[in-house]
């Protein structure tokens, strides 16, 4: 695992030290968890490309033939006029 040197405000470093003691984990583990959480949040906010969207949604429809369902809905539009 690569090492990284960062500068923190005194209050932030003091809080990390206290939180690490409270959780009984190394301060570096808290930083790793925070960075991972931030990265996952940011990645989830990005709009997926078409291939990613198709991969994420493949197999979600479980209510029979989707084409029959579409045609039934479109038939409702024709009847509404």
C-alpha positions in Angstrom: 0.0 0.0 0.0 1.5 3.3 -1.0 2.1 5.9 1.7 0.9 9.5 1.3 1.8 12.6 3.2 -1.0 15.1 3.9 -1.3 18.3 5.9 -4.3 18.7 8.2 -5.6 21.5 10.2 -4.7 21.0 13.9 -8.4 20.6 14.9 -9.0 18.0 12.2 -5.9 16.0 13.3 -6.9 16.2 16.9 -10.4 14.9 16.0 -9.0 12.0 14.0 -6.8 11.0 16.9 -9.7 11.1 19.4 -12.0 9.2 17.0 -9.3 6.6 16.3 -8.9 6.0 20.1 -12.7 5.9 20.5 -13.1 3.3 17.7 -9.8 1.5 18.7 -8.5 1.6 15.1 -5.4 3.3 13.7 -5.9 6.9 12.6 -4.8 5.9 9.1 -7.6 3.4 8.9 -10.1 6.2 9.5 -8.5 8.2 6.7 -8.7 5.2 4.3 -12.4 4.7 5.2 -13.2 8.4 4.6 -11.4 8.5 1.3 -13.1 5.3 0.2 -16.5 6.6 1.2 -15.9 9.9 -0.6 -14.7 8.1 -3.7 -17.7 5.8 -3.8 -20.1 8.7 -3.3 -18.5 10.7 -6.1 -18.5 7.7 -8.5 -22.1 7.0 -7.8 -23.0 10.6 -8.7 -21.5 10.3 -12.2 -23.8 9.5 -15.0 -23.2 6.0 -16.3 -22.5 5.5 -20.0 -24.9 3.4 -22.0 -23.0 0.1 -21.5 -22.9 0.7 -17.7 -26.6 1.5 -17.5 -27.5 -1.6 -19.5 -25.3 -3.8 -17.3 -26.8 -2.4 -14.1 -30.4 -2.8 -15.3 -30.2 -6.1 -17.2 -32.9 -8.5 -15.9 -34.8 -6.0 -13.7 -38.1 -6.4 -15.5 -39.9 -9.5 -14.1 -43.5 -8.9 -15.0 -43.8 -10.9 -18.2 -43.2 -9.9 -21.8 -42.2 -6.3 -21.9 -43.4 -5.7 -25.4 -46.9 -6.9 -24.5 -46.9 -4.5 -21.6 -45.8 -1.6 -23.8 -48.4 -2.3 -26.4 -51.1 -2.4 -23.7 -50.1 1.0 -22.4 -49.9 2.5 -25.9 -53.4 1.1 -26.6 -54.6 3.1 -23.5 -53.3 6.3 -25.2 -55.3 5.5 -28.4 -58.4 4.9 -26.3 -58.0 8.2 -24.4 -58.4 10.4 -27.4 
